[in-house]
Amino acid sequence: MATEGGGKEMNEIKTQFTTREGLYKLLPHSEYSRPNRVPFNSQGSNPVRVSFVNLNDQSGNGDRLCFNVGRELYFYIYKGVRKAADLSKPIDKRIYKGTQPTCHDFNHLTATAESVSLLVGFSAGQVQLIDPIKKETSKLFNEERLIDKSRVTCVKWVPGSESLFLVAHSSGNMYLYNVEHTCGTTAPHYQLLKQGESFAVHTCKSKSTRNPLLKWTVGEGALNEFAFSPDGKFLACVSQDGFLRVFNFDSVELHGTMKSYFGGLLCVCWSPDGKYIVTGGEDDLVTVWSFVDCRVIARGHGHKSWVSVVAFDPYTTSVEESDPMEFSGSDEDFQDLLHFGRDRANSTQSRLSKRNSTESRPVSVTYRFGSVGQDTQLCLWDLTEDILFPHQPLSRARTHTNVMNATSPPAGSTGNSVTTPGNSAPPPLPRSNSLPHSAVSNAGSKSSVADGAIASGVSKFATLSLHDRKDRHHEKDHKRNHSMGHISSKSSDKLNLVTKTKTDPAKTLGTPLCPRMEDVPLLEPLICKKIAHERLTVLIFLEDCIVTACQEGFICTWGRPGKVVSFNP
């Protein structure tokens, strides 16, 4: 059995790890793959993805699993920690010619034991609607590639809708479809509906209602992923230009923006209560962004290469019960235009459980999230109240912190004092491993001028000119010869590195849009384990287990503490 140390065992694959809640174990009998278990040659192929749906059937084993490997798409009964996987009996298997599946999503609202709606996006730009239980192919969208010829990067059903779905492409465009409508026989014509900073939304002009209903153009470069908030009202998008953009989906208003440290952002996820967003990307970091305050509140450094997936664990996240957040209203005229006619997702989805609370006193806030990357490592992180709600009176009374060199004050401070170039540098922020008693940070005050400029509810993000400064002579271009994982922790003050892009990151570095490394707390992972031979592309938290997958096409199940049962193959 592999030990949990580092050093000489860095290249050894780990099969278990321990956190404060106990021991997680890899269950080899529960591994899903191609039926012959032959590793997939992943060179130049699209990422392996996994989608789950529960059919709520009478067997008590309603979970179904879909995954793509190269040109192949499989649909299985998922037995999880209960029984060994039976690869000889896929419910449905498809092999495509001339194109590859890139992503997929089940409609959880309409799924039954007899029928399930599965959307599949493809590398050539098409989207297919299939029913893998009935083994039917219902419809093909963008069949002639008249709408978009680029690879589909993300496809999702609109929350609470039986018929609407959203598709993102590497062209940087997103399209809203209705499964009841057809696509035109000629390229669609568009009419501008709404325009803002780095985005535009168009409606489709036609005599009869045709797909797509809407075309979103977001940022520069590929649109890598998007995610709906738990209540379905907001949409978070991450792009190759390094920006996170959060929109009110119905009113098409930009709520807030964040910029990566450098490089593109590849993945995004909402916290279960919709208050925080975590992103990952080519800067090897995970970044935590506050939805309410529209600012970066922490970064996590543990990966040695690009972060491919981030996900919150709702079953290990705990917080004191509170009323759901109130969001701004939507544009009724806009809803009428599209005839949405959809019910909102149940608001209880955005309320966190008190699973880990055993006392009547207010519980400490802990959000658990995970990340996997191209470095084949799984990282787990705890986001605790010392990061979320720093205690201002104690902000200067720190002990056991890793002091960072902060000789140059940030251009746009996000701390609890407004720093200008003439003032002395603020005290350094701690590196935190998210333990409950770790040092307290001063990066969370809502009283700063910068935060006031981007308070919740504003329709447009504060312009960069508010925070622009001239003293940027010390910034350097990042050549990306080395990943951040090889930079020692003591050199964090030297990570003020930028890359030349069309958006000129020099104007964002040191602002609330992209704070410097010393401006926000730096999280360290609870665990960081090498768990695969090839880059990791999937991380899903289920009640009994964690599911990961790598580019070789192996979908692995990690039993949660106390959840593993003996197998009967």
Beta strands, then each sheet from edge to edge (+ up, - down):
strand 1: 16-19
strand 2: 22-26
strand 3: 50-54
strand 4: 63-69
strand 5: 72-77
strand 6: 92-95
strand 7: 101-106
strand 8: 118-122
strand 9: 127-131
strand 10: 136-141
strand 11: 152-157
strand 12: 164-169
strand 13: 173-178
strand 14: 189-196
strand 15: 199-205
strand 16: 214-218
strand 17: 223-228
strand 18: 234-239
strand 19: 243-248
strand 20: 253-259
strand 21: 265-270
strand 22: 276-281
strand 23: 285-290
strand 24: 295-301
strand 25: 307-312
strand 26: 366-373
strand 27: 377-384
strand 28: 431-432
strand 29: 476-477
strand 30: 497-498
strand 31: 522-523
strand 32: 527-530
strand 33: 536-541
strand 34: 545-550
strand 35: 555-559
sheet 1: 1+ 2- 35+ 34- 33+
sheet 2: 3+ 4- 5+ 6-
sheet 3: 7+ 8- 9+ 10-
sheet 4: 11+ 12- 13+ 16- 15+ 14-
sheet 5: 17+ 18- 19+ 20-
sheet 6: 21+ 22- 23+ 24- 31- 28-
sheet 7: 25+ 26- 27+ 32-
sheet 8: 29+ 30+
end
